[in-house]
Amino acid sequence: MQPTVVILGGGFSSIGTAHKLLKHTQPKVPSLRVVLVSRSTHHYWNIASVRGVVPGAIADDQLFFDIEDGFKRYPDGRFELVVGSVSAIELGDESVTIQTEDGQKLIRYTQLVIATGASYRSQLPFTSIGTHEKTIGALHNLQQQIEAATSITIAGSGPTGVETAAEIACAYGTSKEVTLIVESGAPLSVMRMYIREAAAHGLEALGVKLILNARVKSATQSGSRMLVKLSNGEDHLTDVYLPLFGTRPNTRFVPTQLLDGRGYVKVDKALRVEGLKNVWAVGDVGNLESNQLIYAENQTHHVARNLNAVITGREDQVVDLKPGYSPQIFVTLGKKKGVGQVFNLQMPGFIVSTVKGKTLFTEKGPGMISGKNIVRSSI
């Protein structure tokens, strides 16, 4: 069979892996074919979704990039984009079944890469939620809701919840009541306490109201508003409710024996799926490292190098990745402030704002889609 790498997903890791194979492996193996399977025709630069939900803050063309346009540089027949949802992986005959607009499509592979990422249970458009039309439509709808709201309640005090609360507060000041529900004594539970406290103070300085040591028990429609009941006994009526917690890996199509108890793909340190020689997983879908951008980016480079070794007949050059366990996180508080931790060190706010806060890396989008960079690193 013609060497065929099928990559599932339309995110940073999948697009980056495809470009690396086409740039560095295909010239050595001219018959190599790369097939990218994505639910959407467009990549969603969801790093910037926290600012993108604010009407007028970021243009659509800085958030959404046509995937196929980025691959036109490669020889005909070497790359194919299949738009559809994965419905099954058949390990026995090494194939995947894709549900497209025109029906089911069977694609055989010699190497398979699972890079479908993770998403929120609420299906909020902070990640891709399906087709391009569905995701951009949901984003525009949320923008309209936020514009019309006088009160916005966010549950989930990880980076996405904190950054979203800060962006809305920066945009509207005191004209909208922004509330962040924090399940412990301070937001950003993976970071050191003094950094978490700095984030809390930064949010409060922007006018965000913090409700500490509380969880959402239920959220139900009450007329035109949402009634949010908390574990501390409080009830809150709000115009817009954003449950930004409970991300889950997009693995419903993956055979259950390949998943751990949380639904993540079980991978070894070479990023192979455990027990399989020609199936790999990269990014937020795998269980090797936590869901951090820097880890997904490093994994993308690593899996592409290992695939290059296998495809070019140098199996002995497949190497293990040294997993990262310490947080390496920059959390923005609008364009000008932020908190950060690299290993156990606190990063000054001006570094966070300079590196990430001003643009949320949107200037890197065109380079990512065309194969020049992933986010911060070159391809």
Contacts in CASP RR format, 6 or more apart in sequence:
PFRMAT RR
TARGET T0000
AUTHOR 0000-0000-0000
METHOD contacts of the structure
MODEL  1
MQPTVVILGGGFSSIGTAHKLLKHTQPKVPSLRVVLVSRSTHHYWNIASV
RGVVPGAIADDQLFFDIEDGFKRYPDGRFELVVGSVSAIELGDESVTIQT
EDGQKLIRYTQLVIATGASYRSQLPFTSIGTHEKTIGALHNLQQQIEAAT
SITIAGSGPTGVETAAEIACAYGTSKEVTLIVESGAPLSVMRMYIREAAA
HGLEALGVKLILNARVKSATQSGSRMLVKLSNGEDHLTDVYLPLFGTRPN
TRFVPTQLLDGRGYVKVDKALRVEGLKNVWAVGDVGNLESNQLIYAENQT
HHVARNLNAVITGREDQVVDLKPGYSPQIFVTLGKKKGVGQVFNLQMPGF
IVSTVKGKTLFTEKGPGMISGKNIVRSSI
1 108 0 8 1.000
1 110 0 8 1.000
2 31 0 8 1.000
2 33 0 8 1.000
2 110 0 8 1.000
3 29 0 8 1.000
3 31 0 8 1.000
3 32 0 8 1.000
3 33 0 8 1.000
3 110 0 8 1.000
3 111 0 8 1.000
3 311 0 8 1.000
4 32 0 8 1.000
4 33 0 8 1.000
4 34 0 8 1.000
4 35 0 8 1.000
4 107 0 8 1.000
4 108 0 8 1.000
4 109 0 8 1.000
4 110 0 8 1.000
4 111 0 8 1.000
5 18 0 8 1.000
5 21 0 8 1.000
5 32 0 8 1.000
5 33 0 8 1.000
5 34 0 8 1.000
5 35 0 8 1.000
5 109 0 8 1.000
5 110 0 8 1.000
5 111 0 8 1.000
5 112 0 8 1.000
5 113 0 8 1.000
5 307 0 8 1.000
5 311 0 8 1.000
6 35 0 8 1.000
6 37 0 8 1.000
6 96 0 8 1.000
6 107 0 8 1.000
6 109 0 8 1.000
6 111 0 8 1.000
6 112 0 8 1.000
6 113 0 8 1.000
7 14 0 8 1.000
7 17 0 8 1.000
7 18 0 8 1.000
7 34 0 8 1.000
7 35 0 8 1.000
7 36 0 8 1.000
7 37 0 8 1.000
7 113 0 8 1.000
7 115 0 8 1.000
8 14 0 8 1.000
8 37 0 8 1.000
8 86 0 8 1.000
8 96 0 8 1.000
8 112 0 8 1.000
8 113 0 8 1.000
8 114 0 8 1.000
8 115 0 8 1.000
8 116 0 8 1.000
9 36 0 8 1.000
9 37 0 8 1.000
9 38 0 8 1.000
9 39 0 8 1.000
9 115 0 8 1.000
9 116 0 8 1.000
9 117 0 8 1.000
10 36 0 8 1.000
10 38 0 8 1.000
10 39 0 8 1.000
10 40 0 8 1.000
10 43 0 8 1.000
10 67 0 8 1.000
10 115 0 8 1.000
10 128 0 8 1.000
11 38 0 8 1.000
11 43 0 8 1.000
11 44 0 8 1.000
11 115 0 8 1.000
11 117 0 8 1.000
11 128 0 8 1.000
12 43 0 8 1.000
12 293 0 8 1.000
12 296 0 8 1.000
12 297 0 8 1.000
12 300 0 8 1.000
12 368 0 8 1.000
12 374 0 8 1.000
12 375 0 8 1.000
13 115 0 8 1.000
13 117 0 8 1.000
13 282 0 8 1.000
13 283 0 8 1.000
13 284 0 8 1.000
13 296 0 8 1.000
13 297 0 8 1.000
13 299 0 8 1.000
13 300 0 8 1.000
13 374 0 8 1.000
14 36 0 8 1.000
14 38 0 8 1.000
14 113 0 8 1.000
14 115 0 8 1.000
14 116 0 8 1.000
14 282 0 8 1.000
15 36 0 8 1.000
15 43 0 8 1.000
15 67 0 8 1.000
15 368 0 8 1.000
15 369 0 8 1.000
15 371 0 8 1.000
16 300 0 8 1.000
16 304 0 8 1.000
16 368 0 8 1.000
16 371 0 8 1.000
16 374 0 8 1.000
16 379 0 8 1.000
17 113 0 8 1.000
17 115 0 8 1.000
17 282 0 8 1.000
17 300 0 8 1.000
17 303 0 8 1.000
17 304 0 8 1.000
17 307 0 8 1.000
18 34 0 8 1.000
18 36 0 8 1.000
18 71 0 8 1.000
18 79 0 8 1.000
19 71 0 8 1.000
19 371 0 8 1.000
19 379 0 8 1.000
20 300 0 8 1.000
20 301 0 8 1.000
20 304 0 8 1.000
20 308 0 8 1.000
20 379 0 8 1.000
21 32 0 8 1.000
21 34 0 8 1.000
21 304 0 8 1.000
21 307 0 8 1.000
21 308 0 8 1.000
21 311 0 8 1.000
22 34 0 8 1.000
22 71 0 8 1.000
22 74 0 8 1.000
22 78 0 8 1.000
22 79 0 8 1.000
23 371 0 8 1.000
23 379 0 8 1.000
24 304 0 8 1.000
24 308 0 8 1.000
25 32 0 8 1.000
25 304 0 8 1.000
25 307 0 8 1.000
25 308 0 8 1.000
25 311 0 8 1.000
25 312 0 8 1.000
26 32 0 8 1.000
26 34 0 8 1.000
26 74 0 8 1.000
26 75 0 8 1.000
26 78 0 8 1.000
28 308 0 8 1.000
28 312 0 8 1.000
29 311 0 8 1.000
29 312 0 8 1.000
32 78 0 8 1.000
32 311 0 8 1.000
33 77 0 8 1.000
33 78 0 8 1.000
33 79 0 8 1.000
33 80 0 8 1.000
34 78 0 8 1.000
34 79 0 8 1.000
34 80 0 8 1.000
35 79 0 8 1.000
35 80 0 8 1.000
35 81 0 8 1.000
35 82 0 8 1.000
35 107 0 8 1.000
35 109 0 8 1.000
36 67 0 8 1.000
36 71 0 8 1.000
36 79 0 8 1.000
36 80 0 8 1.000
36 81 0 8 1.000
36 82 0 8 1.000
37 82 0 8 1.000
37 84 0 8 1.000
37 86 0 8 1.000
37 96 0 8 1.000
37 98 0 8 1.000
37 107 0 8 1.000
38 67 0 8 1.000
38 81 0 8 1.000
38 82 0 8 1.000
38 83 0 8 1.000
38 84 0 8 1.000
39 83 0 8 1.000
39 84 0 8 1.000
39 85 0 8 1.000
39 128 0 8 1.000
39 130 0 8 1.000
39 131 0 8 1.000
40 67 0 8 1.000
40 83 0 8 1.000
40 128 0 8 1.000
40 130 0 8 1.000
40 131 0 8 1.000
40 132 0 8 1.000
40 135 0 8 1.000
41 66 0 8 1.000
41 67 0 8 1.000
41 68 0 8 1.000
41 81 0 8 1.000
41 83 0 8 1.000
41 131 0 8 1.000
41 132 0 8 1.000
42 64 0 8 1.000
42 65 0 8 1.000
42 66 0 8 1.000
42 67 0 8 1.000
42 132 0 8 1.000
42 135 0 8 1.000
42 136 0 8 1.000
43 64 0 8 1.000
43 65 0 8 1.000
43 67 0 8 1.000
43 368 0 8 1.000
43 369 0 8 1.000
44 63 0 8 1.000
44 64 0 8 1.000
44 127 0 8 1.000
44 128 0 8 1.000
44 135 0 8 1.000
45 62 0 8 1.000
45 63 0 8 1.000
45 64 0 8 1.000
45 65 0 8 1.000
45 361 0 8 1.000
45 362 0 8 1.000
45 365 0 8 1.000
46 63 0 8 1.000
46 126 0 8 1.000
46 127 0 8 1.000
46 128 0 8 1.000
47 293 0 8 1.000
47 360 0 8 1.000
47 361 0 8 1.000
47 362 0 8 1.000
47 375 0 8 1.000
48 58 0 8 1.000
48 62 0 8 1.000
48 63 0 8 1.000
48 359 0 8 1.000
48 360 0 8 1.000
48 361 0 8 1.000
48 362 0 8 1.000
49 63 0 8 1.000
49 125 0 8 1.000
49 126 0 8 1.000
49 127 0 8 1.000
49 139 0 8 1.000
49 160 0 8 1.000
50 126 0 8 1.000
50 160 0 8 1.000
50 161 0 8 1.000
50 163 0 8 1.000
50 164 0 8 1.000
50 167 0 8 1.000
50 332 0 8 1.000
50 360 0 8 1.000
51 57 0 8 1.000
51 58 0 8 1.000
51 163 0 8 1.000
51 167 0 8 1.000
51 334 0 8 1.000
51 360 0 8 1.000
52 58 0 8 1.000
52 63 0 8 1.000
52 139 0 8 1.000
52 143 0 8 1.000
52 167 0 8 1.000
53 125 0 8 1.000
53 126 0 8 1.000
53 139 0 8 1.000
53 142 0 8 1.000
53 143 0 8 1.000
53 146 0 8 1.000
53 164 0 8 1.000
53 167 0 8 1.000
53 168 0 8 1.000
54 143 0 8 1.000
54 146 0 8 1.000
54 167 0 8 1.000
54 168 0 8 1.000
54 171 0 8 1.000
55 143 0 8 1.000
55 144 0 8 1.000
55 146 0 8 1.000
55 147 0 8 1.000
56 143 0 8 1.000
57 167 0 8 1.000
57 171 0 8 1.000
58 360 0 8 1.000
58 362 0 8 1.000
60 136 0 8 1.000
62 362 0 8 1.000
62 365 0 8 1.000
63 139 0 8 1.000
63 362 0 8 1.000
64 132 0 8 1.000
64 135 0 8 1.000
64 136 0 8 1.000
65 365 0 8 1.000
65 366 0 8 1.000
65 368 0 8 1.000
65 369 0 8 1.000
66 369 0 8 1.000
67 81 0 8 1.000
67 369 0 8 1.000
68 81 0 8 1.000
69 369 0 8 1.000
69 370 0 8 1.000
70 369 0 8 1.000
70 370 0 8 1.000
70 371 0 8 1.000
71 79 0 8 1.000
71 81 0 8 1.000
73 370 0 8 1.000
82 98 0 8 1.000
82 100 0 8 1.000
82 105 0 8 1.000
82 107 0 8 1.000
83 100 0 8 1.000
83 101 0 8 1.000
83 131 0 8 1.000
84 98 0 8 1.000
84 99 0 8 1.000
84 100 0 8 1.000
84 101 0 8 1.000
85 98 0 8 1.000
85 99 0 8 1.000
85 130 0 8 1.000
85 253 0 8 1.000
86 96 0 8 1.000
86 97 0 8 1.000
86 98 0 8 1.000
86 99 0 8 1.000
86 116 0 8 1.000
86 253 0 8 1.000
87 97 0 8 1.000
87 98 0 8 1.000
87 99 0 8 1.000
87 104 0 8 1.000
87 253 0 8 1.000
88 96 0 8 1.000
88 97 0 8 1.000
88 253 0 8 1.000
89 95 0 8 1.000
89 96 0 8 1.000
89 97 0 8 1.000
89 112 0 8 1.000
89 253 0 8 1.000
89 254 0 8 1.000
89 255 0 8 1.000
89 279 0 8 1.000
90 96 0 8 1.000
90 97 0 8 1.000
91 255 0 8 1.000
91 276 0 8 1.000
91 279 0 8 1.000
93 108 0 8 1.000
94 108 0 8 1.000
94 109 0 8 1.000
94 110 0 8 1.000
94 112 0 8 1.000
94 278 0 8 1.000
95 106 0 8 1.000
95 107 0 8 1.000
95 108 0 8 1.000
95 109 0 8 1.000
96 106 0 8 1.000
96 107 0 8 1.000
96 109 0 8 1.000
96 112 0 8 1.000
97 104 0 8 1.000
97 105 0 8 1.000
97 106 0 8 1.000
97 107 0 8 1.000
98 104 0 8 1.000
98 105 0 8 1.000
98 106 0 8 1.000
98 107 0 8 1.000
99 105 0 8 1.000
109 278 0 8 1.000
110 278 0 8 1.000
111 278 0 8 1.000
111 279 0 8 1.000
111 280 0 8 1.000
111 307 0 8 1.000
111 310 0 8 1.000
111 311 0 8 1.000
112 278 0 8 1.000
112 279 0 8 1.000
112 280 0 8 1.000
113 279 0 8 1.000
113 280 0 8 1.000
113 281 0 8 1.000
113 282 0 8 1.000
113 303 0 8 1.000
113 307 0 8 1.000
114 251 0 8 1.000
114 254 0 8 1.000
114 265 0 8 1.000
114 273 0 8 1.000
114 279 0 8 1.000
114 280 0 8 1.000
114 281 0 8 1.000
114 282 0 8 1.000
114 285 0 8 1.000
114 286 0 8 1.000
115 281 0 8 1.000
115 282 0 8 1.000
115 283 0 8 1.000
115 285 0 8 1.000
116 249 0 8 1.000
116 250 0 8 1.000
116 251 0 8 1.000
116 285 0 8 1.000
117 127 0 8 1.000
117 249 0 8 1.000
117 250 0 8 1.000
117 283 0 8 1.000
117 284 0 8 1.000
117 285 0 8 1.000
118 127 0 8 1.000
118 247 0 8 1.000
118 248 0 8 1.000
118 249 0 8 1.000
118 250 0 8 1.000
118 284 0 8 1.000
118 285 0 8 1.000
118 291 0 8 1.000
119 127 0 8 1.000
119 128 0 8 1.000
119 129 0 8 1.000
119 247 0 8 1.000
119 248 0 8 1.000
119 250 0 8 1.000
120 126 0 8 1.000
120 127 0 8 1.000
120 243 0 8 1.000
120 244 0 8 1.000
120 245 0 8 1.000
120 246 0 8 1.000
120 247 0 8 1.000
120 248 0 8 1.000
121 243 0 8 1.000
121 246 0 8 1.000
121 247 0 8 1.000
121 248 0 8 1.000
122 242 0 8 1.000
122 243 0 8 1.000
122 244 0 8 1.000
123 129 0 8 1.000
123 138 0 8 1.000
124 138 0 8 1.000
124 142 0 8 1.000
124 242 0 8 1.000
124 243 0 8 1.000
124 244 0 8 1.000
125 135 0 8 1.000
125 136 0 8 1.000
125 137 0 8 1.000
125 138 0 8 1.000
125 139 0 8 1.000
125 142 0 8 1.000
126 160 0 8 1.000
126 164 0 8 1.000
126 244 0 8 1.000
128 135 0 8 1.000
129 135 0 8 1.000
129 138 0 8 1.000
142 240 0 8 1.000
145 239 0 8 1.000
145 240 0 8 1.000
146 152 0 8 1.000
146 168 0 8 1.000
146 176 0 8 1.000
146 240 0 8 1.000
148 239 0 8 1.000
149 176 0 8 1.000
149 238 0 8 1.000
149 239 0 8 1.000
149 240 0 8 1.000
150 175 0 8 1.000
150 176 0 8 1.000
150 177 0 8 1.000
150 239 0 8 1.000
151 176 0 8 1.000
151 177 0 8 1.000
151 179 0 8 1.000
151 237 0 8 1.000
151 238 0 8 1.000
151 239 0 8 1.000
151 240 0 8 1.000
152 168 0 8 1.000
152 176 0 8 1.000
152 177 0 8 1.000
152 178 0 8 1.000
152 179 0 8 1.000
152 238 0 8 1.000
152 239 0 8 1.000
152 240 0 8 1.000
152 241 0 8 1.000
152 242 0 8 1.000
153 179 0 8 1.000
153 181 0 8 1.000
153 226 0 8 1.000
153 228 0 8 1.000
153 236 0 8 1.000
153 238 0 8 1.000
153 240 0 8 1.000
153 241 0 8 1.000
153 242 0 8 1.000
154 161 0 8 1.000
154 164 0 8 1.000
154 165 0 8 1.000
154 178 0 8 1.000
154 179 0 8 1.000
154 180 0 8 1.000
154 181 0 8 1.000
154 242 0 8 1.000
154 244 0 8 1.000
155 181 0 8 1.000
155 215 0 8 1.000
155 216 0 8 1.000
155 219 0 8 1.000
155 228 0 8 1.000
155 241 0 8 1.000
155 242 0 8 1.000
155 243 0 8 1.000
155 244 0 8 1.000
155 245 0 8 1.000
156 180 0 8 1.000
156 181 0 8 1.000
156 182 0 8 1.000
156 183 0 8 1.000
156 243 0 8 1.000
156 244 0 8 1.000
156 245 0 8 1.000
157 180 0 8 1.000
157 181 0 8 1.000
157 182 0 8 1.000
157 183 0 8 1.000
157 184 0 8 1.000
157 187 0 8 1.000
157 188 0 8 1.000
157 189 0 8 1.000
158 187 0 8 1.000
158 188 0 8 1.000
158 189 0 8 1.000
158 190 0 8 1.000
158 244 0 8 1.000
158 245 0 8 1.000
158 331 0 8 1.000
159 188 0 8 1.000
159 329 0 8 1.000
159 331 0 8 1.000
160 244 0 8 1.000
161 180 0 8 1.000
161 187 0 8 1.000
161 242 0 8 1.000
161 244 0 8 1.000
162 180 0 8 1.000
162 187 0 8 1.000
162 188 0 8 1.000
162 199 0 8 1.000
162 203 0 8 1.000
162 331 0 8 1.000
162 333 0 8 1.000
163 331 0 8 1.000
163 332 0 8 1.000
163 333 0 8 1.000
163 334 0 8 1.000
164 242 0 8 1.000
164 244 0 8 1.000
165 178 0 8 1.000
165 180 0 8 1.000
165 203 0 8 1.000
165 208 0 8 1.000
166 202 0 8 1.000
166 203 0 8 1.000
166 206 0 8 1.000
166 208 0 8 1.000
166 332 0 8 1.000
166 333 0 8 1.000
166 334 0 8 1.000
166 337 0 8 1.000
167 332 0 8 1.000
167 334 0 8 1.000
168 176 0 8 1.000
168 178 0 8 1.000
169 176 0 8 1.000
169 178 0 8 1.000
169 203 0 8 1.000
169 206 0 8 1.000
169 207 0 8 1.000
169 208 0 8 1.000
170 206 0 8 1.000
170 333 0 8 1.000
170 334 0 8 1.000
170 335 0 8 1.000
172 178 0 8 1.000
173 206 0 8 1.000
173 207 0 8 1.000
174 207 0 8 1.000
177 209 0 8 1.000
178 207 0 8 1.000
178 208 0 8 1.000
178 209 0 8 1.000
179 208 0 8 1.000
179 209 0 8 1.000
179 210 0 8 1.000
179 211 0 8 1.000
179 236 0 8 1.000
179 238 0 8 1.000
180 187 0 8 1.000
180 203 0 8 1.000
180 208 0 8 1.000
180 209 0 8 1.000
180 210 0 8 1.000
180 211 0 8 1.000
181 211 0 8 1.000
181 214 0 8 1.000
181 215 0 8 1.000
181 216 0 8 1.000
181 228 0 8 1.000
181 230 0 8 1.000
182 200 0 8 1.000
182 210 0 8 1.000
182 211 0 8 1.000
182 212 0 8 1.000
182 213 0 8 1.000
182 214 0 8 1.000
183 189 0 8 1.000
183 213 0 8 1.000
183 214 0 8 1.000
183 215 0 8 1.000
183 245 0 8 1.000
184 212 0 8 1.000
184 213 0 8 1.000
185 196 0 8 1.000
185 212 0 8 1.000
185 213 0 8 1.000
186 193 0 8 1.000
186 196 0 8 1.000
186 197 0 8 1.000
186 199 0 8 1.000
186 200 0 8 1.000
186 212 0 8 1.000
187 196 0 8 1.000
187 199 0 8 1.000
187 200 0 8 1.000
187 203 0 8 1.000
187 210 0 8 1.000
188 195 0 8 1.000
188 196 0 8 1.000
188 199 0 8 1.000
188 329 0 8 1.000
188 331 0 8 1.000
188 339 0 8 1.000
189 196 0 8 1.000
190 290 0 8 1.000
190 327 0 8 1.000
190 329 0 8 1.000
191 199 0 8 1.000
191 327 0 8 1.000
191 329 0 8 1.000
191 331 0 8 1.000
191 339 0 8 1.000
191 340 0 8 1.000
191 341 0 8 1.000
192 341 0 8 1.000
192 344 0 8 1.000
192 346 0 8 1.000
194 346 0 8 1.000
195 339 0 8 1.000
195 340 0 8 1.000
195 341 0 8 1.000
195 346 0 8 1.000
198 339 0 8 1.000
198 346 0 8 1.000
199 331 0 8 1.000
199 333 0 8 1.000
199 338 0 8 1.000
199 339 0 8 1.000
200 210 0 8 1.000
202 333 0 8 1.000
202 337 0 8 1.000
202 338 0 8 1.000
203 210 0 8 1.000
203 333 0 8 1.000
204 210 0 8 1.000
206 333 0 8 1.000
206 334 0 8 1.000
211 230 0 8 1.000
211 232 0 8 1.000
211 234 0 8 1.000
213 232 0 8 1.000
214 230 0 8 1.000
214 231 0 8 1.000
214 232 0 8 1.000
214 234 0 8 1.000
215 230 0 8 1.000
215 231 0 8 1.000
216 228 0 8 1.000
216 229 0 8 1.000
216 230 0 8 1.000
216 231 0 8 1.000
216 243 0 8 1.000
217 229 0 8 1.000
217 230 0 8 1.000
217 231 0 8 1.000
218 228 0 8 1.000
218 229 0 8 1.000
219 226 0 8 1.000
219 227 0 8 1.000
219 228 0 8 1.000
219 229 0 8 1.000
219 241 0 8 1.000
219 243 0 8 1.000
220 226 0 8 1.000
220 227 0 8 1.000
221 227 0 8 1.000
222 237 0 8 1.000
224 239 0 8 1.000
225 237 0 8 1.000
225 238 0 8 1.000
225 239 0 8 1.000
226 237 0 8 1.000
226 238 0 8 1.000
226 239 0 8 1.000
226 240 0 8 1.000
226 241 0 8 1.000
227 235 0 8 1.000
227 236 0 8 1.000
227 237 0 8 1.000
228 235 0 8 1.000
228 236 0 8 1.000
228 237 0 8 1.000
228 238 0 8 1.000
228 241 0 8 1.000
229 235 0 8 1.000
230 236 0 8 1.000
247 284 0 8 1.000
247 291 0 8 1.000
248 263 0 8 1.000
249 262 0 8 1.000
249 263 0 8 1.000
249 264 0 8 1.000
249 265 0 8 1.000
249 284 0 8 1.000
249 285 0 8 1.000
249 286 0 8 1.000
250 285 0 8 1.000
251 259 0 8 1.000
251 263 0 8 1.000
251 264 0 8 1.000
251 265 0 8 1.000
251 285 0 8 1.000
254 265 0 8 1.000
258 265 0 8 1.000
258 266 0 8 1.000
258 273 0 8 1.000
258 274 0 8 1.000
258 276 0 8 1.000
258 279 0 8 1.000
259 265 0 8 1.000
259 266 0 8 1.000
260 266 0 8 1.000
260 287 0 8 1.000
262 287 0 8 1.000
264 285 0 8 1.000
264 286 0 8 1.000
264 287 0 8 1.000
265 273 0 8 1.000
265 281 0 8 1.000
265 285 0 8 1.000
265 286 0 8 1.000
265 287 0 8 1.000
266 273 0 8 1.000
266 274 0 8 1.000
266 286 0 8 1.000
266 287 0 8 1.000
267 273 0 8 1.000
267 274 0 8 1.000
267 280 0 8 1.000
267 281 0 8 1.000
267 286 0 8 1.000
267 287 0 8 1.000
267 288 0 8 1.000
268 274 0 8 1.000
268 275 0 8 1.000
268 288 0 8 1.000
268 320 0 8 1.000
269 288 0 8 1.000
269 320 0 8 1.000
269 321 0 8 1.000
269 322 0 8 1.000
269 323 0 8 1.000
270 306 0 8 1.000
270 318 0 8 1.000
270 319 0 8 1.000
270 320 0 8 1.000
270 321 0 8 1.000
271 280 0 8 1.000
271 281 0 8 1.000
271 282 0 8 1.000
271 288 0 8 1.000
271 299 0 8 1.000
271 302 0 8 1.000
271 303 0 8 1.000
271 306 0 8 1.000
271 321 0 8 1.000
272 279 0 8 1.000
272 280 0 8 1.000
272 306 0 8 1.000
273 279 0 8 1.000
273 280 0 8 1.000
273 281 0 8 1.000
278 310 0 8 1.000
280 303 0 8 1.000
280 306 0 8 1.000
280 307 0 8 1.000
282 296 0 8 1.000
282 299 0 8 1.000
282 300 0 8 1.000
282 302 0 8 1.000
282 303 0 8 1.000
283 289 0 8 1.000
283 291 0 8 1.000
283 295 0 8 1.000
283 296 0 8 1.000
283 299 0 8 1.000
283 300 0 8 1.000
284 291 0 8 1.000
284 296 0 8 1.000
288 299 0 8 1.000
288 321 0 8 1.000
288 323 0 8 1.000
289 295 0 8 1.000
289 299 0 8 1.000
289 323 0 8 1.000
289 324 0 8 1.000
289 325 0 8 1.000
292 327 0 8 1.000
292 328 0 8 1.000
292 329 0 8 1.000
293 375 0 8 1.000
294 328 0 8 1.000
295 324 0 8 1.000
295 328 0 8 1.000
297 374 0 8 1.000
297 375 0 8 1.000
297 376 0 8 1.000
297 377 0 8 1.000
298 321 0 8 1.000
299 321 0 8 1.000
300 374 0 8 1.000
301 374 0 8 1.000
301 377 0 8 1.000
302 319 0 8 1.000
302 321 0 8 1.000
305 319 0 8 1.000
306 318 0 8 1.000
306 319 0 8 1.000
309 315 0 8 1.000
309 316 0 8 1.000
309 317 0 8 1.000
309 318 0 8 1.000
310 318 0 8 1.000
326 343 0 8 1.000
326 344 0 8 1.000
327 341 0 8 1.000
327 342 0 8 1.000
327 343 0 8 1.000
328 341 0 8 1.000
328 342 0 8 1.000
328 343 0 8 1.000
329 340 0 8 1.000
329 341 0 8 1.000
330 338 0 8 1.000
330 339 0 8 1.000
330 340 0 8 1.000
330 347 0 8 1.000
330 351 0 8 1.000
330 352 0 8 1.000
330 355 0 8 1.000
330 356 0 8 1.000
330 357 0 8 1.000
331 338 0 8 1.000
331 339 0 8 1.000
331 340 0 8 1.000
331 352 0 8 1.000
332 338 0 8 1.000
332 352 0 8 1.000
332 353 0 8 1.000
332 356 0 8 1.000
332 357 0 8 1.000
332 360 0 8 1.000
333 339 0 8 1.000
334 353 0 8 1.000
334 357 0 8 1.000
335 353 0 8 1.000
335 357 0 8 1.000
335 358 0 8 1.000
336 353 0 8 1.000
336 357 0 8 1.000
337 349 0 8 1.000
337 352 0 8 1.000
337 353 0 8 1.000
338 349 0 8 1.000
338 352 0 8 1.000
338 353 0 8 1.000
338 357 0 8 1.000
339 346 0 8 1.000
339 347 0 8 1.000
339 349 0 8 1.000
339 352 0 8 1.000
340 346 0 8 1.000
340 347 0 8 1.000
340 349 0 8 1.000
340 351 0 8 1.000
340 352 0 8 1.000
341 347 0 8 1.000
361 375 0 8 1.000
361 376 0 8 1.000
364 373 0 8 1.000
364 375 0 8 1.000
364 376 0 8 1.000
367 373 0 8 1.000
368 374 0 8 1.000
368 375 0 8 1.000
371 379 0 8 1.000
372 378 0 8 1.000
372 379 0 8 1.000
373 379 0 8 1.000
END
